């Protein structure tokens, strides 16, 4: 399954800030910046977690994060994403078949 955490606000997730917070939380995380301007994503990441890992990407506008992984790992990651956003900022979580 593929999961999304989305916002209607552009740049809700600042690109360099997101990468820094991700590696602060998970020092073994891998972040790769995407330089192709035609790509929808600005960075991809791989986060090793206790059970397995979460692989994902942040879009160029900083308004959504797409990620895949085992359910419990994705729940942990989605909770962390929510912690980055002010409580009053609405987010949408979506689950889609790959």
C-alpha positions as CSV (number, residue, x, y, z in Angstrom):
1,X,0.0,0.0,0.0
2,X,1.1,3.6,-0.6
3,X,0.3,6.2,2.0
4,X,0.1,10.0,1.6
5,X,0.2,12.8,4.2
6,X,-1.1,15.9,2.3
7,X,-1.9,19.5,3.0
8,X,-3.7,22.1,1.0
9,X,-0.9,24.5,2.0
10,X,2.2,24.8,-0.2
11,X,5.5,24.5,1.6
12,X,4.0,23.1,4.7
13,X,7.0,20.8,4.9
14,X,10.1,23.0,4.1
15,X,12.4,20.9,2.0
16,X,15.8,21.4,3.7
17,X,14.1,21.5,7.1
18,X,12.3,18.2,6.4
19,X,15.5,16.5,5.4
20,X,17.2,17.8,8.6
21,X,14.4,16.7,10.9
22,X,14.2,13.3,9.2
23,X,17.9,12.6,9.8
24,X,17.8,14.1,13.3
25,X,15.0,11.6,14.2
26,X,16.5,8.7,12.3
27,X,20.3,9.1,11.9
28,X,20.5,6.1,9.6
29,X,18.0,7.5,7.2
30,X,19.1,8.1,3.7
31,X,18.0,11.2,1.8
32,X,18.6,11.8,-1.9
33,X,17.8,15.2,-3.5
34,X,16.2,15.0,-6.9
35,X,17.6,17.5,-9.4
36,X,15.3,16.8,-12.4
37,X,13.0,19.8,-12.5
38,X,10.3,17.7,-14.3
39,X,10.1,15.2,-11.4
40,X,7.2,15.8,-9.0
41,X,9.4,15.1,-6.0
42,X,12.2,17.1,-4.6
43,X,13.7,14.4,-2.4
44,X,13.4,10.7,-1.7
45,X,14.2,9.0,1.6
46,X,14.6,5.6,3.1
47,X,14.1,5.3,6.8
48,X,15.1,2.1,8.7
49,X,12.7,1.4,11.5
50,X,12.5,-1.2,14.2
51,X,10.5,-3.6,12.2
52,X,11.3,-2.9,8.5
53,X,11.6,0.5,6.8
54,X,9.7,3.3,5.1
55,X,10.6,4.5,1.7
56,X,9.1,7.8,0.5
57,X,9.4,11.1,-1.2
58,X,8.5,14.7,-0.6
59,X,6.9,16.7,-3.5
60,X,8.5,19.8,-4.9
61,X,6.0,22.2,-3.3
62,X,6.4,20.6,0.2
63,X,2.6,19.9,0.4
64,X,2.6,16.1,0.5
65,X,4.7,13.1,1.4
66,X,4.2,9.8,-0.3
67,X,5.6,6.7,1.4
68,X,5.4,2.9,1.4
69,X,6.1,0.3,4.1
70,X,4.6,-2.1,6.6
71,X,1.5,-0.8,8.3
72,X,2.9,-0.3,11.8
73,X,6.1,1.4,10.4
74,X,3.9,3.7,8.3
75,X,1.7,4.6,11.3
76,X,4.9,5.5,13.2
77,X,6.1,7.6,10.3
78,X,2.8,9.3,9.8
79,X,2.6,10.3,13.5
80,X,6.0,11.8,13.2
81,X,4.9,13.8,10.1
82,X,1.9,15.1,12.1
83,X,4.2,16.3,14.8
84,X,6.0,18.6,12.3
85,X,2.8,20.5,11.6
86,X,1.0,23.0,13.9
87,X,-2.0,21.3,15.5
88,X,-4.4,23.7,13.8
89,X,-3.1,22.9,10.3
90,X,-5.4,20.3,8.7
91,X,-3.7,17.3,7.1
92,X,-5.2,14.5,5.0
93,X,-4.0,11.0,5.2
94,X,-4.7,8.7,2.2
95,X,-4.1,5.0,1.7
96,X,-4.0,3.7,-1.9
97,X,-3.2,0.4,-3.5
98,X,0.1,0.5,-5.3
